[in-house]
Structure formats: structure tokens, C-alpha cells
Amino acid sequence: MLKNILSVVLIGFSVAATLTCADNFDQRNKQTIVVAHRGASAYLPEHTLESKALAYGMRPDYIEQDLVLSKDDHLIVMHDIYLDSVTNVANVFPQRARDDGHFYTIDFTLSELKQLQVSEPFIDSEDGLQAKYPERFPIWKSSFKLSTFEEELELIQGLNRSLGYDIGIYPEIKKPYFHHWEGKDIASIALQSLKKYGYTDRDHKVFFQCFDAEELQRVKFELMPSMGMDLSLVQLIAATDWGEKLVEVNGEIEKYNYDWMLQQGGLRKIATYADGIGPWYPMLMEVTDGQPRANSVVRRAHRRQLEVHPYTFRADTGKVPEEFESFEDFLHFAVYQLRIDGLFTDHPDRAVNYLSRGHRDR
């Protein structure tokens, strides 16, 4: 019943979006692509099919899929290797946490994962569960489920066919090092799934992204050639202290050092195996006396023929950098001063509408 209701709502939303921005869609700044970050995640729980359908109605250029593996090797669309902060796993399977207290997606079969309810991201505080983004869809309301990569690909391809659009996909394999430690090859499985659904070369609208430089090089030079594939690759860039990748050094587990990527020679190295970079947007700017300015990263990346697709642009209260009066001011700075090639946003409708107003090309 929920999906039937949402179908009606989404059709109405799509019509409204068409009236407001479709007339300008072809004239939109084609050089700046909009990526729906985890779907329409500002409005519905991230990475659910409902969130992806709503995002589709907003007509971004691409929709993102974060991928992790289940125990039985199904690609699950979710942001983290843990189930803790977006599902009711602690209530359904209370004895299945590992010693570190986390519930890992890889410890559950698809059948078990489908028993879980999905919510907006939440934080377990002294006052109980609190929404990570208080202004968004309320936690534990309505009914949402985890979905597989195949289910999402079929949704997007089906909508492309029925509506006649050509909205692309932007999958990310999460923490390949962890999957390797668990005896699983998420990169190979993800590429096999993409090939099954016809995403094999650069004629298709797909970017394949990862924070793991060594794994992305393996994709470029080993996996894709062996599968007869040639996709556009994007090297995501993290801050080292986030611990996005862990490595073993002299028998100790350490955080992978990302600093080299933006230092001298780093972008030159990335350009040997990737087509673009996905940095955190503060990595592209500096602030002097309260005034934001572009640093040299985008210029240096473009010199290496690398596209630049920073993350994540959010319009929530407190999430727009204080140097900007509004979300739209922030977008204007990113597009026309940073001169980025694309952006990830939780608010794809607002980014699409901004870029559809006939702003001049760069």
C-alpha cells in the first residue's frame, strides 16, 4: 500500500518538477552535474527505493548507490558496513552484534536483512535515539526496507524507459579492505552486476567510485580488462583521521594516509588510473578574513584532465558553511568560483532548480 501511495505522490512531484525546471533542462549548465547523494536523502530515509524514486522525479544527472555485501554475497545499498544507525537490527537480532558492539551487514543473509525496518540516520544518546538531521523525515515513521543493487538498477532503468530520461548511476564500493579481510571481493561482484545490467563502457552514464586507491587501481588495470569493461572511475578523497581505510603495517592496524592525494604529484598519480576525484568540499577552498576563495586543487586537477565532484552539499540548518548567506550562494560559489564539474547533494531538487535558471556557462 505504501508503495502505491508513494507512486501517486511521486508522479505528482515529477509533474511539478517538470513544470518548474524541465523547460530549462536542456539549457542547464551541462558542465556541472548533479548527483543525488544517497537519493533524495534530505526528504526520505537514505538509500531506500522510495528515496531513489523521489530523487529520480527531481531529475538529477546521476543517483548514487553505496554498496556493501551481505553474508550470501548480495550487494546491499547502504552507506556503512554497520546496520546500527539506520535499522532496528538491535531489536530484531539482539544477539548478533560483534565484540565491538556493531551489527555488520556482512553477518546477515539477504533474507534476514529484509526483515529489518529502515529509518532516518539516528544517534544513540543519553536521551534515547535522536535523529541525526532533526528537520528531516521523522525516525521510525512509515515503513522502509533495505534494497539490493539489482533492485535499484531495475528501478532506475525502468524509469528511464517509462519516462524517457537518461539518469545515470554513481555506485561506490564501501571499504574493500574490510571485505577482503572477510574473504569477499566486493569490487569484482559489483562489476559483474554492472555488466549484467549493461553498464560496460563509457557510452553508459555510470561513474564507479571508491576511497581505496589501491583497489581502484586493481579495478582499472586488472578487473575491468578481464571483464571487457571500461567505466569512468572516480577517486574519492577522505581526511586521514576519518579512518576510511585501514591498513596493516608491521603487524599493526593503522589509518591509511590520504595526504598524498592533494600533495605535489598526487593528482598526477591519480590521473594514471582515474577520470575524476571526489574530495570533501572544504579541501577545495580556503577562507581569509571571512571570505571564501578557491585554492589550487580544482585547477591542478583540470590540468590533469580530472573531473572534480565534491561532496556533500546540504541545505539543512547549520549545514551551509557560515561564509554563505544561503544554500544557493554556496552552490554559486562552488560552480562559478571553484569551477567544479559536479556535486553531490542531499537536496537534488534545489541544486537542479538553481542550475536550471539560465545561469551562464563557465
N, C-alpha and C positions, 0 to 999 in steps of 0.2 A: 504493500500500500504506500509506504513512504516513497519508494522509487517512482510510483505512478504520479504521486503528488508533485515530487520534485521535477518530473518530466514536464508537467504543465508549467510549473514555475520557471523552469529553465527556458522553455520555448518562449514564454513571455519576456524573460530577461534578454534572450537573444534578439527578439524583435526590437526591444527597446535599445539595445546596444547598436543594432543595425541602423536605427533611426538617428542615433547620436553621432556615430563615427564611421559607419561603413561607406558613406558617400565620400569621405576623405581617406578611406583606407588605402586606395591605390596611390594617393598623393602623399601618404605618410612618409616621414623620414625613413626611407628603406635602409639607411646605413646604421640605424640604431634599432636592434631587435629587442623585443620584449619577451622575457622568459617568465612564465607563470611559476613562481617558486613554490614547489610542493602543491601546485594547483592554485585555487583561489583561497589560499590559506588564511587570509585576513577575515574570511567570511564563513567558512565551513572547516571542520577538522581536516588538518593537512593530510595529503596523500590518500584520502578516501576517494572512491569513484565519484561520489557526489561533488566533492571539491573540484575534481578534474572536469566534470561536466559543466559546472558553473564557470570555471576558468575558460573552457572552450567557448562558451557563449560570449565571453568578453573579448575574444579574438586576439589573443597574443600571437606571436610568431611561433613560439615553442612552449611546450609544457614539460616540466621537469619530473623525473622519476628517480628517487633514491632507492637503491636495491640492496637487500640483504638476503641471505639464504636460510631456508628452513632446514629442519633435520633431514627431510626427504628431498632436498635439493630443488625446491620450488623458489623462484625469485619472488620475494615479498617486497612490496612497495612501502617502505617506511624509512624514516630518517636515520634511525640509530640501530645498532646491533642489540640494544636493550628494548624490552617491551614496557618497562616500568612506568614511564611518564606519559604514555598515550593510551594505555589499555587497562582493563580491570583484571589483568593476569594474576595479581596478588590475591584476589578474591576467588578466582576460578581454579587456579593451580597453586595454592599457598605453599606447597612443599617443594616447588620446582626451582626455587632460587639457587644460584651457586653460592659458594662460600663468601663471595664478596657482596652478597645481598641482591645482586642483579638477576633479573629474569632475561635470559638470552633467547632471541628468536631462533637461533640455530639449535636449541634444545627441544623445539616443538615441531610436530608434523603440521602439514597444512590443515588437516582435519582439526587438529587441536587449536590452531591459530584462528580458524574460522568460528570457533566458539566464543571468542573474545569480543567485547564491545570496545569501540574506539572513541576517544574523546579528544577535545582540545588538549594541547600540552598542559600539564599541571605540575605543581611543585608541592612536595610533601613537607609542610611546615608545622610548627608547634600548634597552629590554629587549625590544622587539618589540611585537606587538599585545596590548594589555591590555584586559580587559572594563571598561567604564565603571562597571558595577554588579557587583562580583565575586560577590555572593551569588546572582545570577540565573542564568537558563538559560545553560549554557556556550557560548562563542562557537564557531562553525563546527561545531556538532553538529547531527545530523539534517539535514533538507532543507526550506528555506523559500524562497518566491518573493515578488517584488513583486506587488501586485494592483492592479486598476483600481477606480475608484469604482463603476462599474456592477457589477462582480463583488461588491463588498462590499454594495451596496444589495440585490442579489438574494439574498445570503446572509441578511441581516437580515430582509428582507421574507419570505423563505421560512420562516425560523424563527418569525417572528411568526405565520405562517399555520399551520405544522405544530404549534406548541406552544401557540398561542392567547394569547401575551403581546402586549404593545404597547410594545416597547422602541424608543425614538426614536433619531435620528441627530443629530450635532453637528458638521457639516463646517466646516473652516477653509480658506480660500484663502490660500496662503502667498506672501508677497512679491509682491503685484500690481504694484508699481512695476517689479520685475525683469522680470516677464512682459511688461509694456508696453514696456520697453526692448528686449525680444526680438521685439516685434511681435505679441504674443499677448494676448488678453483672457480671462484665466482666470476672472474674475467672471462674464462672460456665458456661458462654456462650462459652468461649474459650475451656474448657474441653469437652463440648458437641460437638463442632465442630471437635476437635481432635478425639473423639471417633467415630463420624460419618465416618471419613476417615480412620479408622482402627488403629489409634495410641492409644493403650490402655495399653501397658506394656513395660517392659524393653527389650523385643525382637525387638522392633522397634527403629529406630535411631531418637530419639527425646529427647531434653533437654527442660524443662519448667522453665523459669527464671522470676525473679521479684525482684525489690528493696525493696518490702514491706515484712518484716519478718513475721509480724502477718498474713498477707494474705497468704503467702506461707505455714505457719503452718496450716491455715484453709484448704488449698488445700491438704496438706499431711494427716491430721487427720480427716477431715470431708468430703470434696467434692469428692476426689478420691475414698475413701472406699464406699461412697454411690453410685458411678457410676461404681464400679467394675474396677477401673483403678489403675495402679501403674507405674507412669512415673518417670524418673530421674529428680530431682529438683535442681536448682542452685540458691543460694542466691547471688544476686548482691549487691555490697558494694559501697556506694557513700561517698563523703565527706559531712559532715553535712551541711556546708554552701551552698551547691547546692540547698537545698530545694526540694530534690527528693520526699520526703513525708512530708505532713503537718498533724499535729495532733492538737486536741483541748485540751487545758489544762486550767482548771479553767475559762472557757469561752473565752479564748484567743487562737488564731491560732499560733502555733509555728512550727518550723522546727524539724522534727524527728531527734534524736541524734543517729548517726551511730557509734559513737566512740566505743561502747561496743563490736562491732563485732570483732575487732582486738586486744582488750584488753584481759587480763587474764580471761579465762573461756568463752570468746565469741565464739571461734571456737568449743569448746565442746558443747555449746548450739546449734549452727547451725547444728552440726553433728547429732542432735536428729531428725531433720526434712528434711535436705537437703543432697544431694550427692556431692555437689561441691560449690565453691564460685567463683564469678566473680568480682574481685577487679579491680580498676583503677591501671594500671601497676606501677605508682610511689609508690603505697602502698607496693610493694614487694621489693624495693631496697633503698639503701642509697648511697650517694656519699661523699667520703672522699678524699680531695686533688685532686679532679677532676676524681677520679677513682670510677666507679660504683661497688657496691657489693650487694650481696643478703642479705636481712635481714632475720628474723626468720619465716616470715609468711608462706611461702610455706612448710618449714619443719614441722611447727606446724600443718598445715592443713593436710599434708600427714599422720602425726601421728594419726589424727582423721579419716583417710580414706576418706578425702575430696579431690576431684579433684580441680585444680586451673586453671581457664580460664580467664586471664586478658584481658582488653580492653584498648584502641583501638590502633593497630599498623598501622601507616600511613607513607607512603614514600614521601609525599609532601614536597616541600621545606619548611624548618623551623619546620617540624613536627617530625623529628627524633631527639631524645634528643642529646644535644650538646656533650655529653660524647662519642658518637659513630661516627665513620667516615662515615658509610653508613647504610641504612636500613637493609642490610644483617648482618652487625656487630651487630646491635640491636637485630635481630632475634637470632643470635648465642648466645648472652648473655642471652636472655630470655629462650631459650631452654636448653642450656648446663650449665648455671650457676644458673639462677633462678630455673631451672628444673620444668618449668610449664608443665601442661598436655594438654593445648590447648590455642589458642589465637584467638582473634577477630581482623580482619584486613580489611581495605578498599581496600587492594591490594592483593586479594587471589591468583592471578597468581604468584606473586613474592614470597609469602610465600610457596606455593605448590612447585614451582620450587626449592627454596632453600632447602626444606626438602626432595626433591627427588634426590638430588645429591649424595646419598650414604653416607651421614654423619653417623657416628657411633651412635648406640642407646645409651641411657643413661645407 
